[in-house]
């Protein structure tokens, strides 16, 4: 009896351990937002502050994901970016004030050997940093340039603010703002492009990859793919650019270089800005996957699809070999239940392709879009011809996304 009791207890312990392991997010797959416990401290204080608890939960989620997914490649890229910024921001001429009567090519020719080496090294590190960003975040490659252009536009804007008034924003007049406002407008424009592209690609991702006829399930997936914390990080990144560029230009605008605290602010904010840039690029890459998904706004995506349809039609007429090559680059779909080959496949650009349900039409395209040939709405679900299972289009394609 004692042995039977001990065996029963051991069996219970093994069952409990197995259940605990099965419930572990790390073993079940990549951590999800729903795996993070949500505290309701702000909601209990006032229901209107529930968004604070949402953002707090997402911040914890981001830190947990960074801890689980960042590798030495991420750390190396971060160090390269910080070194590129610091080496380019600190030099003997900057600290001592330099020669205010030389500028442009003449000022470059007056650089000493070590100063010229610093400039060349900083430029090389910046290029290395950009290449590493492209390798780590391929679907955000174009937007990484947008972020750096925004940073550069902020620097140009601050220079134009300080040209008529070296103490900007003190004793500023409206006429002194016109040039700098052009740079700020460029910052807002490029930032808006990135924000809209990520938000609308997230919406497209949920609508296509996580399609469900139950609207409650769509709401769950939208919550799982929430961008509240990412948006907050993006706003912080934008503010850091304003602080960093103002501090850098404000320091050099004073001829005797005596605003040491402003220089320290420029250096510290620049280090945080490099980290914030990587975070802004990293999270959409994690959320949307590592395949060839294109992060585009809705308008840009429709234009891209239209151009692709025209290009496909042109290629089919002019060169059959190019069509065969494109078909070789497609990723075939299979039934999630019986593994029977499916007519659904993923195109070379990462978009899912669904054949037109119209029997007399040979066209197709993205789920829920209109067929480019007969304008019939393409389905978001498919019934397997072998086992008759009905499932979303995404279930018939290999899972190449993060979650």
C-alpha positions as CSV (number, residue, x, y, z in Angstrom):
1,X,0.0,0.0,0.0
2,X,2.8,2.4,0.8
3,X,4.5,1.6,-2.5
4,X,1.2,2.2,-4.3
5,X,0.7,5.5,-2.5
6,X,4.3,6.6,-3.3
7,X,3.7,5.6,-6.9
8,X,0.5,7.6,-7.1
9,X,2.2,10.7,-5.6
10,X,5.1,10.4,-8.0
11,X,2.6,10.1,-10.9
12,X,0.8,13.2,-9.7
13,X,4.1,15.1,-9.4
14,X,5.0,14.0,-13.0
15,X,1.6,15.1,-14.3
16,X,1.9,18.5,-12.6
17,X,5.5,18.9,-13.9
18,X,4.3,18.1,-17.4
19,X,1.4,20.5,-17.2
20,X,3.8,23.2,-16.0
21,X,6.2,22.6,-18.8
22,X,3.4,22.6,-21.4
23,X,2.2,26.0,-20.0
24,X,5.7,27.5,-20.2
25,X,5.8,30.2,-22.9
26,X,9.5,29.5,-23.6
27,X,8.8,25.8,-24.4
28,X,5.5,26.4,-26.2
29,X,7.0,29.0,-28.5
30,X,8.0,32.6,-28.7
31,X,6.6,34.7,-25.8
32,X,3.3,36.4,-26.5
33,X,1.8,39.5,-25.1
34,X,-1.0,37.5,-23.4
35,X,1.7,35.5,-21.5
36,X,2.6,38.7,-19.6
37,X,0.6,39.4,-16.5
38,X,-1.4,42.6,-16.7
39,X,-1.7,44.7,-13.5
40,X,-4.7,47.0,-13.1
41,X,-3.2,49.6,-10.8
42,X,-4.1,52.5,-13.0
43,X,-7.5,51.0,-13.9
44,X,-8.4,50.6,-10.3
45,X,-7.5,54.3,-9.7
46,X,-9.8,55.4,-12.6
47,X,-11.2,53.3,-15.5
48,X,-10.1,56.0,-18.0
49,X,-6.5,55.1,-17.2
50,X,-6.7,51.6,-18.5
51,X,-4.4,52.5,-21.3
52,X,-1.6,53.0,-18.8
53,X,-1.9,49.4,-17.7
54,X,-1.9,48.3,-21.3
55,X,1.3,50.2,-22.0
56,X,2.9,48.9,-18.8
57,X,2.1,45.4,-19.9
58,X,3.5,45.9,-23.3
59,X,6.7,47.5,-22.0
60,X,7.3,44.4,-19.8
61,X,6.6,42.3,-22.9
62,X,9.2,44.2,-25.0
63,X,11.9,43.9,-22.4
64,X,11.1,40.2,-22.0
65,X,11.3,39.7,-25.8
66,X,14.6,41.6,-26.0
67,X,16.0,39.4,-23.3
68,X,14.9,36.3,-25.1
69,X,15.7,37.2,-28.7
70,X,18.5,39.7,-28.8
71,X,21.8,38.0,-29.8
72,X,25.4,39.1,-29.9
73,X,24.7,40.5,-33.4
74,X,22.2,42.9,-31.9
75,X,24.7,43.9,-29.1
76,X,27.5,44.3,-31.7
77,X,25.3,46.5,-33.9
78,X,24.3,48.7,-30.9
79,X,28.0,49.1,-30.0
80,X,28.9,50.0,-33.6
81,X,26.2,52.6,-33.7
82,X,27.2,54.2,-30.4
83,X,30.9,54.3,-31.4
84,X,30.0,55.9,-34.8
85,X,28.1,58.6,-33.0
86,X,30.6,59.3,-30.2
87,X,33.7,59.3,-32.4
88,X,32.0,61.7,-34.8
89,X,30.8,63.9,-31.9
90,X,34.0,64.4,-29.9
91,X,37.1,66.0,-31.4
92,X,39.7,68.5,-30.4
93,X,38.2,71.2,-32.6
94,X,34.7,70.7,-31.1
95,X,35.9,70.8,-27.5
96,X,38.2,73.8,-28.0
97,X,35.9,75.8,-30.3
98,X,38.1,75.5,-33.4
99,X,38.8,78.3,-35.8
100,X,35.5,80.3,-36.4
101,X,37.0,81.9,-39.6
102,X,37.4,78.6,-41.6
103,X,34.5,76.5,-42.9
104,X,33.7,74.1,-45.6
105,X,36.6,72.5,-47.6
106,X,39.1,74.9,-46.0
107,X,38.1,73.7,-42.5
108,X,38.5,70.1,-43.6
109,X,42.0,70.8,-44.9
110,X,43.0,72.3,-41.5
111,X,42.1,69.1,-39.7
112,X,45.1,67.3,-38.2
113,X,46.0,63.8,-38.9
114,X,44.2,62.4,-35.9
115,X,41.1,64.6,-36.6
116,X,40.9,63.4,-40.2
117,X,41.2,59.8,-39.0
118,X,38.3,60.4,-36.6
119,X,36.1,61.7,-39.4
120,X,36.9,58.8,-41.7
121,X,36.5,56.2,-38.9
122,X,33.1,57.7,-37.9
123,X,31.8,57.6,-41.5
124,X,33.0,54.0,-41.9
125,X,31.3,53.0,-38.7
126,X,28.1,54.7,-39.7
127,X,28.1,52.7,-43.0
128,X,28.8,49.5,-41.0
129,X,26.0,50.3,-38.6
130,X,23.5,50.7,-41.5
131,X,24.6,47.5,-43.1
132,X,24.1,45.6,-39.8
133,X,20.7,47.2,-39.4
134,X,19.7,45.9,-42.9
135,X,20.9,42.4,-42.0
136,X,19.1,42.3,-38.7
137,X,15.8,44.0,-39.8
138,X,15.4,43.2,-43.6
139,X,11.7,44.1,-43.8
140,X,12.5,47.5,-42.3
141,X,15.5,48.2,-44.6
142,X,13.9,51.1,-46.4
143,X,12.5,52.6,-43.2
144,X,15.9,52.5,-41.5
145,X,17.0,55.0,-44.1
146,X,13.8,57.1,-43.3
147,X,14.8,57.1,-39.6
148,X,18.3,58.3,-40.3
149,X,17.1,60.9,-42.8
150,X,14.7,62.2,-40.1
151,X,17.7,62.5,-37.8
152,X,19.6,64.4,-40.5
153,X,16.6,66.7,-41.2
154,X,16.5,67.5,-37.5
155,X,20.2,68.5,-37.5
156,X,19.7,70.7,-40.6
157,X,16.6,72.3,-39.0
158,X,18.5,73.1,-35.8
159,X,21.4,74.6,-37.7
160,X,18.9,76.9,-39.6
161,X,17.3,77.8,-36.2
162,X,20.7,78.8,-34.8
163,X,22.1,80.7,-37.8
164,X,20.2,83.9,-37.0
165,X,20.1,83.3,-33.3
166,X,22.9,81.4,-31.5
167,X,20.9,81.4,-28.3
168,X,17.8,79.7,-29.8
169,X,15.2,79.3,-28.5
170,X,15.9,82.4,-26.3
171,X,15.0,85.8,-27.8
172,X,13.6,84.1,-30.9
173,X,11.5,86.0,-33.5
174,X,9.1,84.5,-36.0
175,X,11.4,85.4,-38.9
176,X,14.1,83.3,-37.4
177,X,11.9,80.2,-37.4
178,X,11.1,79.9,-41.1
179,X,14.3,78.0,-42.2
180,X,14.3,75.6,-39.3
181,X,10.6,74.8,-39.6
182,X,11.4,73.3,-43.0
183,X,13.7,70.8,-41.3
184,X,11.1,70.0,-38.7
185,X,8.4,69.5,-41.4
186,X,10.7,67.0,-43.1
187,X,11.2,65.2,-39.8
188,X,7.4,65.0,-39.4
189,X,6.9,63.8,-43.0
190,X,9.4,60.9,-42.8
191,X,8.3,59.9,-39.3
192,X,4.7,59.8,-40.5
193,X,5.7,57.5,-43.4
194,X,7.3,55.0,-41.0
195,X,4.4,55.2,-38.5
196,X,1.7,54.7,-41.1
197,X,3.6,51.9,-42.9
198,X,4.1,49.9,-39.6
199,X,0.5,50.4,-38.4
200,X,-1.2,49.6,-41.7
201,X,1.0,46.6,-42.3
202,X,0.1,45.3,-38.9
203,X,-3.6,45.7,-39.8
204,X,-3.0,43.9,-43.1
205,X,-1.1,41.2,-41.3
206,X,-3.9,40.5,-38.8
207,X,-6.6,40.7,-41.5
208,X,-4.9,38.2,-43.8
209,X,-2.7,35.9,-41.6
210,X,-5.1,35.7,-38.7
211,X,-8.4,35.9,-40.5
212,X,-11.4,34.7,-38.6
213,X,-15.2,35.0,-39.2
214,X,-15.5,35.7,-35.4
215,X,-14.9,39.4,-34.8
216,X,-13.9,38.6,-31.2
217,X,-11.0,36.6,-32.5
218,X,-9.9,39.5,-34.7
219,X,-10.0,41.7,-31.6
220,X,-7.9,39.3,-29.7
221,X,-5.3,39.2,-32.5
222,X,-5.3,43.0,-32.7
223,X,-4.6,43.2,-29.0
224,X,-1.9,40.5,-29.4
225,X,-0.3,42.7,-32.1
226,X,-0.8,46.0,-30.2
227,X,1.5,48.9,-31.1
228,X,0.9,51.1,-28.1
229,X,4.3,50.6,-26.5
230,X,6.0,50.8,-29.9
231,X,4.2,54.0,-30.6
232,X,5.4,55.4,-27.3
233,X,8.9,54.4,-28.1
234,X,8.6,56.0,-31.5
235,X,7.4,59.3,-29.9
236,X,10.4,59.2,-27.5
237,X,12.7,58.6,-30.4
238,X,11.3,61.7,-32.2
239,X,11.7,63.8,-29.0
240,X,15.3,62.5,-28.5
241,X,16.1,63.7,-32.0
242,X,14.9,67.2,-31.2
243,X,16.9,67.2,-27.9
244,X,20.1,65.7,-29.5
245,X,20.2,67.9,-32.5
246,X,19.4,71.1,-30.5
247,X,22.1,70.3,-27.9
248,X,24.7,69.5,-30.6
249,X,24.1,72.6,-32.6
250,X,23.6,74.8,-29.5
251,X,27.1,73.8,-28.2
252,X,29.0,74.6,-31.4
253,X,27.0,77.8,-32.0
254,X,28.7,79.3,-28.9
255,X,32.1,80.4,-30.2
256,X,34.2,79.6,-27.1
257,X,32.7,76.1,-26.5
258,X,31.8,76.8,-22.9
259,X,28.4,75.0,-22.8
260,X,29.8,71.8,-21.4
261,X,26.5,70.6,-20.0
262,X,24.9,71.0,-23.4
263,X,27.6,68.8,-24.9
264,X,27.0,66.1,-22.3
265,X,23.3,66.3,-23.1
266,X,24.1,65.8,-26.8
267,X,26.3,62.8,-26.1
268,X,23.9,61.1,-23.6
269,X,20.9,61.6,-25.8
270,X,22.7,60.3,-28.8
271,X,23.6,57.0,-27.1
272,X,19.9,56.6,-26.1
273,X,18.9,57.6,-29.6
274,X,20.9,54.8,-31.2
275,X,19.2,52.3,-28.9
276,X,15.8,53.8,-29.6
277,X,16.4,53.5,-33.3
278,X,17.2,49.8,-33.0
279,X,14.0,49.3,-30.9
280,X,11.8,51.1,-33.5
281,X,13.2,48.8,-36.2
282,X,13.3,45.6,-34.2
283,X,9.7,45.3,-32.9
284,X,8.0,45.4,-36.3
285,X,10.5,42.8,-37.6
286,X,9.7,40.6,-34.6
287,X,5.9,41.1,-35.0
288,X,5.6,40.7,-38.7
289,X,8.2,37.9,-39.2
290,X,11.5,37.3,-41.0
291,X,10.2,36.6,-44.5
292,X,9.9,39.0,-47.4
293,X,6.9,40.9,-46.0
294,X,6.9,44.5,-47.2
295,X,6.2,47.2,-44.6
296,X,4.1,49.6,-46.6
297,X,1.2,52.0,-46.0
298,X,-2.2,51.0,-47.5
299,X,-1.9,53.4,-50.4
300,X,1.7,52.2,-51.2
301,X,0.6,48.6,-50.9
302,X,-2.2,49.1,-53.4
303,X,0.1,50.8,-55.7
304,X,2.7,48.0,-55.3
305,X,0.1,45.4,-56.1
306,X,-1.1,47.3,-59.1
307,X,2.4,47.6,-60.4
308,X,3.0,43.9,-59.7
309,X,-0.1,43.0,-61.7
310,X,1.0,45.1,-64.6
311,X,4.5,43.6,-64.4
312,X,3.2,40.1,-64.2
313,X,0.9,40.5,-67.3
314,X,3.8,42.1,-69.2
315,X,6.2,39.3,-68.3
316,X,3.7,36.6,-69.3
317,X,3.3,38.2,-72.7
318,X,6.9,39.1,-73.4
319,X,8.8,36.3,-71.7
320,X,7.5,33.0,-70.5
321,X,10.9,32.1,-68.9
322,X,10.5,34.9,-66.3
323,X,7.1,33.4,-65.3
324,X,8.7,30.0,-64.8
325,X,11.5,31.5,-62.7
326,X,8.9,33.3,-60.5
327,X,7.0,30.0,-60.0
328,X,10.3,28.4,-58.9
329,X,10.6,31.1,-56.2
330,X,7.0,30.5,-54.9
331,X,6.5,28.7,-51.6
332,X,3.9,26.0,-52.1
333,X,1.1,25.5,-49.6
334,X,-0.1,22.3,-48.0
335,X,-3.3,21.3,-46.1
336,X,-2.7,21.8,-42.4
337,X,-4.5,18.5,-41.7
338,X,-3.5,16.0,-44.3
339,X,-0.5,17.7,-46.0
340,X,-2.1,17.5,-49.4
341,X,-0.6,20.1,-51.8
342,X,-2.8,23.2,-52.0
343,X,-3.3,25.7,-54.8
344,X,-2.5,28.4,-52.3
345,X,1.2,29.5,-52.3
346,X,3.3,32.4,-51.2
347,X,4.7,34.7,-53.9
348,X,8.4,35.7,-54.1
349,X,7.6,39.0,-52.5
350,X,6.1,37.3,-49.4
351,X,2.4,37.9,-50.2
352,X,-0.1,35.0,-50.2
353,X,-1.6,34.0,-53.5
354,X,-5.2,32.6,-53.6
355,X,-6.6,31.3,-56.9
356,X,-9.8,32.9,-58.2
357,X,-13.0,30.9,-57.1
358,X,-14.5,31.7,-60.5
359,X,-14.1,28.4,-62.5
360,X,-13.8,30.2,-65.8
361,X,-11.1,32.6,-64.5
362,X,-7.4,31.7,-64.1
363,X,-6.5,34.7,-62.1
364,X,-5.8,35.2,-58.4
365,X,-4.2,37.4,-55.8
366,X,-4.2,38.4,-52.1
367,X,-7.1,37.1,-49.9
368,X,-10.1,39.5,-49.7
369,X,-8.8,41.5,-52.7
370,X,-10.5,41.5,-56.0
371,X,-9.3,39.2,-58.8
372,X,-7.3,41.4,-61.3
373,X,-9.0,39.6,-64.2
374,X,-12.7,39.1,-63.3
375,X,-12.9,41.4,-60.2
376,X,-14.4,38.5,-58.1
377,X,-13.6,38.8,-54.4
378,X,-10.9,36.3,-53.4
379,X,-11.6,34.1,-50.4
380,X,-9.8,34.2,-47.1
381,X,-10.6,30.6,-46.3
382,X,-10.2,27.4,-48.3
383,X,-11.6,23.9,-48.1
384,X,-9.2,21.1,-48.7
385,X,-10.2,18.9,-51.7
386,X,-8.8,15.8,-49.9
387,X,-9.9,15.9,-46.3
388,X,-12.6,18.7,-46.6
389,X,-11.2,20.8,-43.7
390,X,-12.0,24.5,-44.0
391,X,-9.2,26.8,-42.7
392,X,-7.8,30.3,-43.2
393,X,-5.4,30.9,-46.0
394,X,-2.5,31.4,-43.6
395,X,-2.9,27.9,-42.2
396,X,-2.1,26.5,-45.7
397,X,1.3,28.3,-45.8
398,X,4.5,27.6,-43.9
399,X,4.7,29.6,-40.7
400,X,7.5,32.1,-41.2
401,X,6.3,34.8,-38.8
402,X,7.2,35.5,-35.2
403,X,3.8,35.0,-33.8
